[in-house]
Amino acid sequence: MIKRHVTFFLILLSLAASENALAQELPSTAEIFKKMQEQWQPIRDYTVRAQIIVVSPGIRMPRMKAKIYFKKPNLYHFEAKGFAILPKEGLGVPPDRLKKWEKYARLVGKDTLNRESVYHLLVKSHRQGMPPFQIHLYVDQKTALLKKLQMRHPGGSYMIITFHYKKVTPVSWLPDKIVSNFNIKTTHSDSMAEKFQPKMMQGRSLFGSSFKKGTIYVYLNNYKVNIGLSDAIFKKSTQKTVPALRDNKPKK
């Protein structure tokens, strides 16, 4: 009998040691967000050229081109050819948004994405007056780059964004390809659609239009980083209209 108690006690100790080792192996949520923020520290501003392709069932959209300006903490300006559409997080997640998400995030654990090891974090909605929804973040364990973002609503609406990066400074990376898949359930309230729908660059919602599901491809090139952008740039109109291209096939 004593031997059995001793054996059982040793098993409990072994399990406790394993759990403690696992806990020590995983970083804290704060540590992960800190590393994500560090990617932005050397970047004060940038400009980049974008090619945007929208693929939606039954709709033929022209290929769109734009020049995008960004300045910390959250200033954006767009100059688009024709008109342009981007999901709300379609240019990556700026540092001020990361700070907001960190407050409501928890680390789910480790995962694998395209054979790469990632941390899986969950951010739960705390916006007053909005139906509850969840944001899943998949962060590369080595680089702390956000590789995938999923926004899901219990009613079935979702947006899934994957990010591919290029190095723009000796220590910083920015996206060079972003793919956004979205499916908006029209039975939800306008506020829900407002959260999930992609936006035209001038800020007008696509809710009520034919864009209920589809894929948006964004190709980014010719980054110019830390060139000292003036605040006056961001007070301009967000769009200049010129003839658009007509080829909407995704790049391979």
N, C-alpha and C positions, 0 to 999 in steps of 0.2 A: 504493500500500500504506500509506504513512504517513498519507494522507488518511483511509483507512478506519479506521485505529487511532485517529486523532484524533476522528472522528465517533462511534465506539463509546465512547470515553472520555467524550465530552460527553453521550451518552445515559445512561451510568451515573451521571454527576453529576446529571443532571436527575431520574432516578428516586430517587436518594438524597435530593435536596432535597425532592421530593414527599413521601417517607416521613417525613422529619424535620418537615415542615410539618404533616402529619397527626398525628404524635405530639405536637407542641406544641399542636395544636388540642384534643386530648382531655385532660380533666383526669385526675388520678390517682384510683385507687380511694379513697385516703385523703381526698382533697378532696371527693369525692361524699358519702362517709359523714359527713364533718364538716358539710356543709351539711344533710344529713338530720337530724343530731343537733341542729343549731341551731334547727330547727323546734320541738323539745321544750323548749328552754332556758327560755322564759317560762312554761311550764306546770308547776305543782307538783302540782296535783290537779284533778279535775273529777268532776261527776256528769252523767249524760245518760240520757234515756229512749229505750228501744229497742222497736221492733216487729219481730218475727222471723217469717218465713214460710218453711216448708220444703215444697218440691215434690219428691216422690220417686215413681217409677213404682209404681202399685198401692197407694199409701198416701195416706190423707186425714188431714192433720194440722191441728189448730186453729191459728189465728193466736196467737202468743205475745207477751206484753208483759213488759218488764223494766225495772228501774232499775239502772244500772251505776255503780259508784264506782271511781275509779282514783286512786292516789297513787304518786308516784315512790318507788323506781325501778321496781317491778313488782308493786304491791299491787292486787288486784282484789276487788271484792265485788259480788254479784248479788242482786237481789231480784226474783224472777220470778213472774208470774201463770201458774198451771198449772205447767208445766215448760218449760225453754227449752234450745235447742241452739245452739251456736256452734262454728265451726271454731277450731282453736287460735290462728290469727292473725286471727280474725274481728273484732277491734276495732282493727286496725292493729298496727304493730310498735313496741313500747315501746323506749326508748333502750337499756336493758340488752341487749336482743336484738340491736340493731344493732351494738353493740360486739362481741358474740360472732361475728356473721356477718362483720364486717369482716376478721377474722383469716384467713378462708378464702375471701375473695372476690377475683375478678379482673374487670376491665372487658373485656367482649367487644367492645363498640363502640357505635355509634349505631344507633337503630332508629326506627320510626314506629309510634305507637299511637293509633288514632282521629284521625289527621291531626296528632298532636302529636309533637314530637321528644323522644325519650327516650334515656337511657343504659341499655344492657343489661348487667347484672352477673350473674355466675354464682358461686354459693356451693356448694361441694361438701361433702357430709356427711363429718364426721370423728368420728361418735359410735361408740364402741367397742361391739361386739356387735350393731350394726344393719346391715342390708344397705345398700349404697351408694345414695344418692339425690342429686338435684340440686335446688337452689332458684334459680330465675331471677327476678331483680328488674328491673323496668322503672321508671326514675326520671325524672320530668319534668326536662328540661334547664334550664328557666327557674326553676322553683319548688323543685326538689329534693324534691318529694313523690313517695312511692311510689304509682304508678298501677296496677301489676299485679304479682302474685306467683304464680309457678308452682312447685309441688312435684311432681317426677316421679320415679318409680321405674322401673328397667329392666324390671320385670315387667309394667308397664302401669298401675299405680295412679297416680292424679294428683289434685291439688287446684289449682284456678285461682281466684284471688281478685282482683277488680277493686275499686278504691277511688274514690269520688267525695267531694269535700271542700267544707267551708264554713269561712269565716274566723271564729275564735273569740276571737282577740286581734288587736291591730293588726298583729302580725307572725307569727301562728301559725294553722295550719289543722288541723282534725280531720275525720274522715270523717262524712258525713251519709247516705251510702248505700254498702253493701258487698254485693257479689254473689259467692257462692262456689259453684263447680261442683266436684263431687267424684265419683270413680269408684274404688271399692275392690275390688281383686281378692282374692277370698276364699281363693285358694290360697296366699297369703303367710302368713308366721308372724304370731303375735299381736303381736310387737314392731313389725312393719311396719304392721299395722292400727292399732296404738296411735298411731303417728306421723301417719298420714293421716286417720284417722276424725274427723269432728266429735264434739264432746263435749257431753253434757248439762251444764248449768251447775254442777251439784254435783260434776262431775268424772268421772262414770261413763262408761265407753266404750260406744259403740254397736256395737262389733264383736260379731258373732254375732246381731245383730238383722236386721231387714229393710232397714236403711239401707245399701245397697251403692253406690248412685249417686243423684244428685239435685242440687238447687240450693237454696241457703239465701240468702234476701234479708234484709238487716238495714237498717232505716231508723232513723236516729238524729236526735233533736231535743231542744231545750231544754237545751243545754249550760250548765252553771254552772262556771266555771273559777276556780281559785285561791280557794276559799272556806274553806280551812283545815281540811280533813277530819282527824278524829282517827284515830289508829291503832286505837282500840277498835272502830271500824266494821268493820275488816277481820278482826276476831276472831270476828265473828258467824257464825251458820250462813249458808251461801251461797245459801239459797233459802227463800222463803216461798210456800206453796201456796195459791192461791185459784182460783175457777172461771175457766176460760180461754174466750176467744172462739172462735167456730166457723167463721169465714170465713177460708179459707186461700188466697184468690186474690191474686197479686202486685199491688202498686200499678202504675199506669201513669204 
